[in-house]
Amino acid sequence: MSLVVSSFCFCVLFLSCTIWFRELHITHRVQQNIRQCSLVPFLKTQASHVLIF
């Protein structure tokens, strides 16, 4: 009986960990995309400033 309970707890823990890692990965990718999108205009303005000087 205790073996069943422990295996069930292990499965729940494993599932929650995989879901958490997946969510973390998705949010990290979204943050990277946002950073790239916001960096592109910034880099363009920096390049234009360098070209002006």
C-alpha positions in Angstrom: 0.0 0.0 0.0 2.8 2.4 0.9 4.6 1.5 -2.3 1.5 2.5 -4.3 1.3 5.8 -2.5 5.0 6.6 -2.9 5.0 5.7 -6.6 1.9 7.9 -7.0 3.6 10.8 -5.2 6.7 10.3 -7.4 4.6 10.4 -10.5 2.9 13.6 -9.4 6.2 15.2 -8.5 7.7 14.2 -11.9 4.7 15.5 -13.8 4.7 18.8 -12.0 8.5 19.2 -12.5 8.2 18.5 -16.3 5.3 21.0 -16.6 7.2 23.6 -14.6 10.3 23.1 -16.8 8.2 23.4 -19.9 6.5 26.6 -18.6 9.9 28.0 -17.7 11.3 27.2 -21.1 8.3 28.8 -22.9 8.6 32.0 -20.8 12.3 32.1 -21.4 11.8 31.8 -25.2 9.1 34.5 -25.1 11.4 36.8 -23.2 14.2 36.2 -25.7 11.8 37.0 -28.6 10.7 40.2 -26.9 14.3 41.1 -26.2 15.3 40.5 -29.8 12.3 42.5 -31.1 13.2 45.5 -28.8 16.9 45.2 -29.6 16.5 45.5 -33.3 15.3 49.2 -33.4 17.8 50.0 -30.6 20.7 48.6 -32.7 19.4 50.4 -35.8 19.5 53.7 -33.9 22.9 53.0 -32.5 24.2 52.2 -36.0 22.7 55.4 -37.4 24.4 57.4 -34.6 27.7 55.7 -35.3 27.3 56.5 -39.0 26.5 60.1 -38.2 29.6 60.5 -36.1 
